[in-house]
Amino acid sequence: MAIGIQQTALQESSTLAIGEINKYDFRTNSTAIFKARKGIDPEIVSQISEMKKEPVWMRDFRLKSLEIFNSKPMPNWGGHIGVNFQDIFYYLKPTEQQGKTWDEVPEEIKKTFERLGIPEAERKYLSGVKAQFESEVVYGSLQEDLAKKGVIFTDTDTALREHPELLRQYFATIIPSTDNKFAALNSAVWSGGSFIYVPKGVKIDFPLQAYFRINAESMGQFERTLIIVDEGAQVHYVEGCTAPMYTTESLHSAVVEIVVKKHARCRYTTIQNWANNIYNLVTKRAVAYEGATMEWIDGNLGSHLTMKYPSVYMVEPGARGEILSIAFSSAGQHQDAGAKLVHAAPNTYGRIVSKSISKNGGRSSYRGLVRVEPGAKKSRSSVVCDALILDDKSRSDTYPYIEIEEQDVTVGHEASVSKIGEEQLFYLKSRGLSEAEASTMIVSGFIEPLVKELPMEYAVEMNRLIELQMEGSVG
Amino acid sequence: MSVDSKEKLTVSGLHVAVNGQEILKGVDLEIGRGEIHALMGPNGSGKSTLGYAIMGHPSYEVTSGTIELVDADGTHHNVLEMEPDQRARAGIFLAFQRPMSIPGVRLADFLRHAVTNIRNPDRKEGQDLIPMREFRGDLKAKMAELEMDSDFARRYVNDGFSGGEMKRAEILQLAMLRPRFAVLDETDSGLDADAVRLASQSIAKIGGADMGILVITHHEQLLEHNIPHRTHVMLGGRIVESGGPELATELHKQGYERIRVAYPEAAAAEQAMTATV
């Protein structure tokens, strides 16, 4: 509930107009003036493109995508999407010099950051205070190193200006506008997101994090991320943060496209904790070529409704796709999360591990697809989804879809639903743990197999976040 | 009310039912701090039920009687009003016959929480745990004392443990939590003779003058290093006879026939209870 309060507090404490509150768009050198209005139509879409001084092809792509968006029906699965598309700001102008200060950040948020143990610099970044200056100092040398190796790591708008050829080559090739209604919407109005290009054979041995980006137009509602890992290269990208994200708009619809070339590796880690009013409708897809490995690690907390199914298309022999996901839903929250593996070549290997926790009336659904195309011989796929339900008010569903058009394959599916056992609770309580501590401990243990895959600081944050969720003081 | 100044755990006229069936039919027991009591009796006589009732298992309903903790200054605490975690913080411990596994939770992390709460009984959730360095040092020392491999603490609580490992983990917890009163429920079951001897030695090291222990056992070996001040025999949900260490030896050698003959009413109750189980 605290998130809701934070949001109100933020709105009240800010002197900026609503359209300018997007903390993620803080840029000090922006002088552009753009009067946003609500709603979506060709004029707005063209304005966005003009604002960004985009090439004509991108503007045309946006306009075409808008048509597709208008023609597509709403998804007929998952939850009810109660969004009025004409009542949303689709482009929030980067905030100007009148920056917020740390003192203006609501106390609730500061406390949450503190309890999550988020480093000072990162807290400021997350709350929209001018962290870019600090990140410039801290991460400047890091950026230099990357640049020497030919790595491009920037926001997608900048990439479009500075690397148009790469954008033109890959943009929307993995997730075309026609993929689904929300991919089309993102294609029409996208802004921000990360662009990463890792050249052949370059292995980056530390996780790249969104807040390394200097002077970036950072995350927004419709961010668009594109990652290209060239042959034999390696990258781990970490996006988002476990701190509660608050935005003034109720719709978040991102698109993430990843190309993992021959024998390359990519791991993409996201932990997101949205405010309770958010519809979080995200399309994430990777294509893995010969001998390449793609791993998604996806943690979803908060939001009113999340629909997100990271997928890996294994299109050449020996490709591997792995998706680990954690969903935590509490009162008023529905996580319709899952994964998708498409085996389109022989000897491909896929694995899905999904863990969901439902508490206090929350609903978690696992929705997953494993598809094996004809000719994808000797492919192996395994799906394990475990649900933990903490009380009788909460709900968990499993929707596994398996489509196999090849005989010579191995596909396994295991699902379990469990409740926290009275005997486990009693055991822990008999050692002096309160009921809440005992439940938290059981939940932490339940997700431990996934948490240990996270970078250290994220694992720590994730555990603290689960503690807070279990206390009921956040979310 | 008690007039002496001994710290003790007292059980009086305790009746306990599980799923509406009465298991304990009036149990009286007084364990002073620093004393060792052995509780023996045939299977199904209610020994484990007494342990669960003392610890406060929610399925074990106390229909009448009292359980009290008495401090050295004579203050009485009504244990039945406490939640299991409050009982633990008040200094009561139960070594489980079949401890639960908690997958994904490392024994060391679990113990650090437990130790923190028991050393600071008034700690609220979310407050700091005891410092890692202090805890680690303590854990390491205790594990060395019990001849345990330090890797053991990194394993998930009872997850995939052998019977013997579970019992050793319970003994480690006993050592770390240092309760005032401990019920050891068949801490020897499922162990071979060497392991029982080791357990017996370990308990003797941990116990001593500041711990009152109720040892539930079928065997004498566990008592080898823990000579009981009192031995109690439970039959049909009652303690029918109490004696010194020689009683444990007798029961171990000769079984419960004499007891059954001597207490026909309890023997009948035992028959009725085992018939419905």
Interface residues (C-beta under 8 A of the other chain):
Chain A: R115 G421 E422 E423 Q424 F426 Y427 L428 K429 S430 R431 G432 L433 S434 E435 A436 E437 A438 M441 I442 S444 G445 F446 I447 E448 P449 E467 E471
Chain B: M55 G56 H57 P58 S59 E83 P84 D85 R87 A88 R89 F93 L94 F96 P99 M100 I102 P103 G104 V105 D109 F110 H113 A114 N117 I118 P121 E125 G126 Y156 V157 Q173 L177
